[in-house]
């Protein structure tokens, strides 16, 4: 996308902000149907949490995209996404014997402004596999995380 940087003009992220993020694989390739790939994504998000770059609230890894809700701590959104995409692309390509780009360069982010909105974003993440018809109850889906008891 020639003008994708223009989409970020006037937008900013600050440490302490809750953000809902969605990003997908290049060409909607269902790479994350592979359990190894999905595990790498969740492990990377948990590592970023353990390193105090984010406070991970919820995440789901779908076959061709991910959703997650996190509070930015010691990072900016562009830095976070660069770290996440770079590390996971290298690791997944290595483990699965893939070559070429894994991720689409862009991502969708939404600043979460209230407790009610935070609950809605978490619910949206967790219920995504059921909405997409992959399972009936999200708890049966193997590739999700939530800091809250559900």
Residue pairs with C-beta under 8 A, 6 or more apart in sequence:
1 105
1 106
4 105
4 106
7 106
8 78
11 109
13 19
13 72
13 76
13 77
13 78
13 109
13 111
14 72
15 72
15 73
15 74
15 75
15 76
16 71
16 72
16 73
17 71
17 72
17 111
17 112
18 57
18 69
18 70
18 71
18 111
18 112
18 118
18 121
19 69
19 70
19 71
19 72
19 77
19 109
19 110
19 111
19 112
20 67
20 68
20 69
20 109
20 110
20 112
20 121
20 124
20 125
21 66
21 67
21 68
21 69
21 70
21 77
21 81
21 107
21 108
21 109
21 110
22 65
22 66
22 67
22 107
22 108
22 109
23 65
23 66
23 81
23 85
23 103
23 104
23 106
23 107
23 108
24 64
24 65
24 66
24 103
24 104
25 31
25 32
25 64
25 65
25 102
25 103
25 104
26 100
26 101
26 102
26 103
26 104
28 64
28 65
29 64
30 63
30 64
31 37
31 63
31 64
31 92
31 96
31 98
31 102
32 38
32 41
32 61
32 62
32 63
32 64
32 65
32 66
32 143
33 63
34 96
35 142
35 143
36 92
36 95
36 96
37 92
37 95
37 96
38 61
38 142
38 143
39 143
40 88
40 91
40 92
40 95
41 59
41 61
41 66
41 88
41 143
42 59
42 61
42 143
42 145
44 84
44 87
44 88
44 91
45 54
45 56
45 59
45 68
45 70
45 84
45 145
46 56
46 145
48 54
48 56
48 70
48 75
48 80
48 83
48 84
49 55
49 56
49 70
52 73
52 74
53 72
53 73
53 74
53 75
53 80
53 83
54 70
54 71
54 72
54 73
54 75
54 80
55 70
55 71
55 73
55 147
56 68
56 69
56 70
56 145
56 147
57 68
57 69
57 70
57 71
57 118
57 122
57 146
57 147
57 148
58 68
58 69
58 121
58 122
58 125
58 126
58 144
58 145
58 146
58 147
58 148
59 66
59 67
59 68
59 69
59 125
59 144
59 145
59 146
60 66
60 67
60 68
60 125
60 126
60 128
60 129
60 138
60 141
60 143
60 144
60 145
61 143
61 144
62 128
62 129
62 132
62 134
62 143
63 134
67 124
67 125
67 128
68 125
69 112
69 118
69 121
69 122
69 125
70 80
72 80
75 83
77 109
81 107
85 102
85 103
88 102
88 103
89 101
89 102
89 103
92 98
92 102
93 99
93 100
93 102
110 121
112 118
112 121
122 146
122 148
125 144
125 146
126 138
126 144
126 146
126 150
127 138
128 138
129 135
129 138
129 141
129 144
130 136
130 137
130 138
130 141
134 141
135 141
138 144
139 150
